Amino acid sequence: MGELTMRTAARLARTHLLVVYRALRTGRLHGERLTEHEWSIREECLRAWIGRQPCGHDGAVPAAGGAAPAGNDALPAPDGSPAGPAPASG
């Protein structure tokens, strides 16, 4: 994938487009502003934001309190397999 649009990022993160837009505007999610309302988002930054982890080019962890959608299983792994924690057994 590499670079994502806001719409694609929102779909992959299973959240509303405005959640992604606000995260970009506040710096919790990193992206490159293309126009007033369009951004380009690195796939690794989206993965980090979903998982509430620092992204590869920044040491800051996104703020909690609704900064990212709950769970990190929304974005598939690079090989196409489902990402996220394994189902609980037992």
For each residue, the residues with C-beta under 8 A, 3 or more apart:
1: 4 43
2: 42 43
3: 40 41 42 43
4: 1 8 9 12 40 41 42 43 46
5: 8 9 38 39 40 41
6: 9 10 17 20 21 24 31 38 39 41
7: 10 11 17
8: 4 5 11 12
9: 4 5 6 12 13 20 29 41 46
10: 6 7 13 15 16 17 19 20
11: 7 8 14
12: 4 8 9 46 74 75
13: 9 10 19 20 46 49 50 68 69 74 75
14: 11 69 74
15: 10 19 20 69
16: 10 19 20
17: 6 7 10 20 21
18: 21 22
19: 10 13 15 16 22 23 69
20: 6 9 10 13 15 16 17 23 24 29 41
21: 6 17 18 24 25 37 39
22: 18 19 25 26
23: 19 20 26 28 29 49 62 67 68
24: 6 20 21 27 28 29 30 31 33 39 41
25: 21 22
26: 22 23
27: 24 30
28: 23 24 49 62 63 67 68
29: 9 20 23 24 41 45 46 49 62 68
30: 24 27 41 42 45 49 55 57 58
31: 6 24 39 40 41 42 45
32: 39 40 41
33: 24 38 39
34: 38 39 40
35: 38
36:
37: 21
38: 5 6 33 34 35
39: 5 6 21 24 31 32 33 34
40: 3 4 5 31 32 34
41: 3 4 5 6 9 20 24 29 30 31 32 45 46
42: 2 3 4 30 31 45 46 55
43: 1 2 3 4 46 47 75
44: 47 48 55 56
45: 29 30 31 41 42 48 49 55 56 57
46: 4 9 12 13 29 41 42 43 49 50 75
47: 43 44 50 51 53 55 72 75 83
48: 44 45 51 52 53 54 55 56 62
49: 13 23 28 29 30 45 46 52 55 62 67 68
50: 13 46 47 68 69 71 72 74 75
51: 47 48 68 72
52: 48 49 61 62 64 67 68 72
53: 47 48 61
54: 48 58 59 60 61
55: 30 42 44 45 47 48 49 58
56: 44 45 48
57: 30 45
58: 30 54 55
59: 54
60: 54
61: 52 53 54
62: 23 28 29 48 49 52 67 68
63: 28 67
64: 52 67
65:
66:
67: 23 28 49 52 62 63 64
68: 13 23 28 29 49 50 51 52 62
69: 13 14 15 19 50 74
70:
71: 50 74 84
72: 47 50 51 52 75 83 84 85
73: 82 83 84 85
74: 12 13 14 50 69 71 83 84
75: 12 13 43 46 47 50 72 83
76: 80 81 82 83
77: 80 81 82 83
78:
79:
80: 76 77
81: 76 77
82: 73 76 77
83: 47 72 73 74 75 76 77
84: 71 72 73 74
85: 72 73
86:
87:
88:
89:
90:
